[in-house]
Structure formats: structure tokens, C-alpha cells
Amino acid sequence: MNRKGYDVAIVGGGIIGCSIAFQLAKRHLSVVVVEKERMVSQASSAAAGMLGAQSEFASDHPLIPLALKSREMFPQLADELKELTGIDIGLVQKGLLKLAFTESEENELQQQYEFWKRFDSNVRWLTINELRELEQNVTEEVAGAMYIPNDGQVRADDLSLAFAKAASAYGAELREYTEVISLVTENDRVCGVITNRGTIDANIVIVAAGAWSARLLKQTGLELHMYPVKGECFSVITEQPLLEATVFAKNGCYIVPKKENRLWIGATSTPNMFDKQASVQGIYRLLERAQQIMPKLAEAKWEKAWAGIRPQTGDGLPYIGEHPCYRGLWAATGHYRNGILLSPITGVLLAELITEEKVDIDISSFSLVKKMTFTT
């Protein structure tokens, strides 16, 4: 690859951008990551860190192969990142409980169980007694419960930071408070970006700016079917540990146990909103649902609330691939609720595509060519 400035400029210093930077720098490419605020300060640091490779899907879906492969990568990745950066990403592999509270939710959950038990004999449909044996503080007032032992969780903020520091350890340059204003193109090829701090020359540009990606790519005439979804969360602290597994209700509320007896509870979903302030209404709704799942939460001590902006797409599939009209311009965005889970495999995929290595997973469903529309 001919050197012109950097080999690769990555727009977006979140978990996806930093994972890609880590994999590319590891392959000895010169990389710069450009972030308009602090590194990993948006959705990457707000997420609860669930690795729901199975809990998110109830039927055949193009994301399942990526999700399963990415979840499989975490144990080795945790060791590698710890050795490189000293950061423990908090990988917990104690399973995930999915709960239904209504008859319709139970029917949907039963269908999800029937789907997964064909591929994974470890997935279990639980009786009330079995549920209580696993998690004694979870309510018995459920219509149905499924246990997924292989889904887990990490500390999303630590994983994101570890990716950034590991990329830096391999020579990637991280530029904070540097906002990309526009792309630099010559004929049908990208050759850099213009920022509020000057122009950065690069042979390849990867747009991985989460919910903000569409604005930049629209300059090329490419209209991404993508929109922001605000998600609110809060945390509490309990005197004694109340949970081991992550609990995820069909009503959208989840409870994730963290270190030092913390419980992270989320998440609301408000589309088309970039406002990061947590609302009283949103937190109140989560409090009601969380106490339905685990009544003892009423005795917990309040810690804090926050919100993040997740990038959702029209068909629920991320954009992963090269721009159809500009060579060297790539996108990796729109991962929505699965950004943490899919961050390892997304980094590897982009690195393999850019360095022309063999890609073993079919990613045609995420192609910009298949999903594109153009504006004039």
C-alpha cells in the first residue's frame, strides 16, 4: 500500500472505530483515529455490555453468525487486551436469563427457545423452581423463563478503552476533540478528511461514527437508512449481591450485575433523539419494570442515571463495507444494541477486507451497495 499521510483514517473513536484501529495497527498499517469529543465517550461508554448473541435473536437472522463468532472471541481477546494495556474488561460468563410476564411474551419466548434448542442443547426452559435455584432474588411471578448459559457480559467502557489503548500500543494515533467536517476525494477515490484542525491525508477512510455516520456519508450522495435511538439507564448499589446472571425481560428491561454489588438497569428506546439527558419519565418506567423483575431492588441505594445514543438502521442490520462509488471509503456503523457484542468481529472483518485477507463470514447482507439510496 502506497504511503500518503496515513494508510487509514478512522472517523469515530467509539468501540467500533477503536476495534478496527486495533486490528489494522496490529497488521502494521499506519492508522489515525479521529474523534470529535473524547475517545469512547458516546454509546460505547453508556452500554451495559451484554453479550447477547442468542438472547437478541428468535429466528434465522443474518447477524447470528457474526454474533456467535464475536462472542466466541471474547475470552482470548480479554487476555490479549489485559496483556497489552493492563485493563481488565470484566468478562463475566454466567449466562443470561430471559423472562416473559404475559401470555403473548411467553409464546414469543417459547418460540425463541424452540429455535435455539435446535443448535444449542445447553439452552433451557426453566420451571419456577429451576428459576429460583439459579437466581433466588428474581420474582416467581413470571409466565416463562429461558436460560442461555453462553451469553455473558463485559464492562463496555473498559473494553472500549482497552481497544483504544491497544491500538495506540501498536502505533495508532488517537486524535481527540477533532471533528471531521468533510471528506477529501479525487475523481472516484477518497484521499483524506478535512477536520476543524486541518486536513488529514489517508489512502483509506473508514466511517465508524455511530449515529453520526449518516451525516458524513450523505456528502457523497449516499443516504443511509439510519437514525439515533436514545437509551436511558441507571445503576444502584446493594448491600449484598443479588444476581449472578444477567436478566433480560421481554418488556425490554434488563438488569446486569457489576462489580462491588452494582446493578446496571436499562434501557429505554426513544427514536430520532440525540439528547443525552436522562428523563424522569424514562427512569421511572425502568424502575417499575426492574422492581417487577426483582422486588428486592426497592431496598437498593441509588447511584446514578445516564443515556447513550445508539445507531439504528431501517432494516436492523449494520452497514459494513466499501462505498459503491468511492474507492477507499468504507463504513462500519449501525450496530444498534449489538455494538459491544459485535465489536471484536467488526474489527477483524474490516481489517481482513482492507488488507485483502480471506473473509470466512458472509457479510453481503450488510453491504452498502445492497442497502443504498442516493440523493441528488
N, C-alpha and C positions, 0 to 999 in steps of 0.2 A: 504494500500500500504506500503510495507516494505521500510524503510528508508535506502538508500545507497547514501551518499552525498546529492544530491537534488532529489526530486521527478521528476522534469522535467528540462532539459536544452534546451533552445530555441536558435537556431543558426540564428541570424539575428535580428537586433534591428530596423527594419523598422516598418511601421504601422501594418502589418500583425502580425509580431512577438510580438509587444507590445500589440496588442489587445488580442492575445492568452494569453500572460502573465497576463494581467489584469483579464481575466475571470478565469484562473486557480488559481491565487493567491487569488481571491475573494472566491474561493471554498476551501481555506485553504491548498493548496498544496505548497510545498517549490519549488520555481522557480528561475532559473538564466537565464538571457538573455545575450547572448554573441554577441558583435558587433565589427567588425574589425576596424571601424572608430568611429565617434561619433554616438550616438543614433539618429535615424530618419534623417540621413544625405544624403540618396540617393534619390530614386524616391519619397519617402514619402514626402520630403520637396520641391520637384520640381513641384508636381502636382497642377493643378488649382483647384481641389476639387469639380468637378462637380458630382452630384448625379444623373446620367443619367440612372435610372432604366428602363425608357421607351424609351428614345432617342437613346439608343445603339442598340435596337433590333427591327427588322421589321417583324419577323415571329417567330413561335414556336422555343424555344431555351432552353436547359437545365439550363441556368443561370437565366432565368426570375424569377422563384420562389425565388431564393436566393436574386436577385436584389431587388425585390419588398419588401420582408421581411426585408432586411437590411435597405432599405430607410425608412421603417416604424419605425425602431428602433431609428432613429436619434433624434427626439425631446426629448424623455426620456433620451437618452444617453447624450445629451448636458447638461441637468440639472444635471445628476449624476456626470459627469466629472467636471462640474463647482463647484459643492459642494465639491468634493474630492480634486481638485487641484487648484481651483481658475481660471482656464483657460477657457475663452470663445472661443468655437470652430468656432464661426462665422457662425452658421447655418442660411441660407437665403432660404426662401421658397416662391419665387416669380416667379417660373415657368421657363420654357425653351422654346425658340423659335428655331425651326429648319427650315432652309431656303434652297431652291433649286434655282439655277441660270440658269440651262439648261433644255431642254425638257426631256432628259433622267433622270436627277436628279429629276425633277418634277414627272415623272412617278414612280420612286422608292419611293419618299416621299409620294405620294398618296397611294401607296400600304402599306406603314408603317402606315399611318393614318387609312386606312380601317382595318388593323389588330388590332390596339389599340382601335378603337371606339367600337369594339365588347365587350370589357372588361371595358372600362372607358369612360363614357359619357361626362366627362369633357374635353377630348382631342378635339381640334377644328381645323378645316381647315379654314384659315383666308383669307378674301378678302384683297385687298390693303388698303382699308380704315380701316378695323379692325386691320391690322398690324400697321398702323400709329397711331391708337388710343392707342395701347399698348406701342409702342416704336417709338416715333416721329423722332428719330435720325437714325433709321435703313432705309436703302435705299428702295425706291419703285421699284427699278429695279430688281425684283425677279420674278421667274417663279412660285413659290409656297411657302407657309408658313404654318407650323403646330405649334400649341401652346400646350405644355404639362404642365399644371399648377402644377402638383405634383412633378415634378423633381425640384431639387434645387441645393444648393452648400454649402460647408463649407470651412474654411481655413485649407487646408490639413496639413500644418506644425504645426498649433496649435492643430489639432485633434491628430496627431501623438505624439506630445509631451505630450498631456493630457493622452493618453493611457499609455505612459511610466511612467509618474508621478503617475498615478492612480495605476498601477501595483506595483510601489515602495511603495505607501501608504499602500497597502495590504501585504507588506513584500517581494515582489520580489526583487532580487538583479540584478542590471544592471552593466555589465562589458563592458566598452568601450575600444577601442584600443586593443582588444583581439581577435586574428584571430584563427579560428578553422582550424587546419591542417588536422586532420583525425578523424574518428570515432573509438571508442573502442568497440569491440564486443567479445563475448564469445559464441562459438558454434553458435546458431541461434538467439542470443539476443544481443541488443545494451546495453552497460552499461556505456557510457560516451563519452567524446570528449577529444582529445589532442589539446591544443592550444599553441600559442607562449609564453604563460605564465604558462604552466603546464597543468596537467590533471584535468578534472572536472568529477567526478563520478555522474551519474544520472541513475535512473531507466528508464526514457523515454527521448528520444531526438527528438525534432521537428525541421526540416529543413525549415526555412522560410526566406531564404536569397535572395529572389527575383531572379534576373537574374544570380546570382552566385550560386544558389542552385544545378544546374546540376553537377557542378564540384565536389561537395562533395559526392553526391549520386552516381556518377559514380564509386567511390571507392568500392561500394558494388556490382558492375556489372550491376547496373540499369541505362539504358540510357534514360534520359528524352528528349522528343522531344521539347526542349525549347531553345530559343535564345534571345539575347538582342536586344531591339529596342530603339535607341536614339530618344528622343523627345526634340525639342528646343522650347523655349517660350520667350516672353519679356513682359515688363509692361510699361505703360505710365500713366501720370497724367494729368487730365483735370481740367479746371477752374471750371466747373460746372458738376454735374452728368449727364452723357449721356445715361445711361442704368439702368434699374431695373432688368429685366430678363436676364438670360444667353442666349446668341445667339450662335447657333451651325450650321454652314453651311455644306451642303452635300460634299463640297470640302475638308472637314477636318479641316477647321479653326474655332476656337471658340473665343468668347470674353466674359470674365467673370468679372462683376463689383465687385470690392472690396471696402473696407472702404477708406475714405479720397480721394474719386474721382479717385481711381486707377482702371485701366483696365488691366487684365491679358489676354494675347493673345497667343494662341498656336494652334496646336503643329505639328511640322514636325514628320515624321516617317522614320528613317533610320535604316534598319535591320542589325544585326550582327556587331554592333559597341558599344564598351564600352567607347569611348572617350566622355567626358562630356563638351567639349568646344563648345559653340555656334558658328555657322559658319555664315559668311556674306551672303552666298547664301541662307541658311535656313531662316534667319531672313528677308532677302529681300523678299523672297517668301511669308512669313507670312504677311509682311507689305502690299504687294499688295492685298492679299486676304482680309485682315481686312479692308482696305480702300474701297474695293468694297462693303463690308457689311455695313460700316458706314463711309461715306465720311468725316464727321467732325473729324475723327481721325487725319487727316492731321494737325489739329491745336493743337494737344496734345503735351505735353512735354515728351521727352524720359526719362525713369528711368533706366532700366537695362535689360539684357538678361541672360538666363541660359539654362541648359539642364539637363535632367534626363534619366536614363536607365531603361526602362520598361521590365518586363519579359513576353515574348510572347511564346505561345506553338503552336505546329504544327496544332492542331485542334481548337485552340482558347479557349479551356477550361482549367481552372486551375487544378493543382494536389492537391487533398485534400484527405488524407487517410493514412493508415498504409502501410509500406513496405511489399511486398509479401513474403519476405524471412527472415527478421529480426524482431522479436517481439520487440515492444517498440520503433521502429524507424518510425516516421511519417513525412509527408511533407505537407506544405501548401504554395504553390508557383505558379507562372504563372498567376497571376491575370491581367496582362497587363494593359489596360486603366481603369480597374474597381477596382483597389486595394483600393481606398478611399471608394467608394460606398460599397464594399463587406467586408470591414474590421470589422464592428460590427458582422455580421453573421458568418464570418470565425472564429472569436474568440470564439463565443458561440458554434459553431459546434465542434471545436477541444476539447473544454473543456467538452462538453457532451460526445463525443466519448471516451475520455481518462478516464473520471470518470464513464463511462458506464451508463449515463443517457439516457433517451428516446430521439431519434433524429426524429423530425417530418418532415424533408425535405429529399427527395430522393437525395442522393449525389453519386449514383452509377456511373454517367457519369464522375465523377472526380477521380474515383478510380485509384490508381497506378497499380492495377492488370490488369484492362482492357486496360490501355494505355502503358504498359511496353514493353520494349525490353531489352535484356541482352547482354552485351559484354563479351568476354572471355579473 
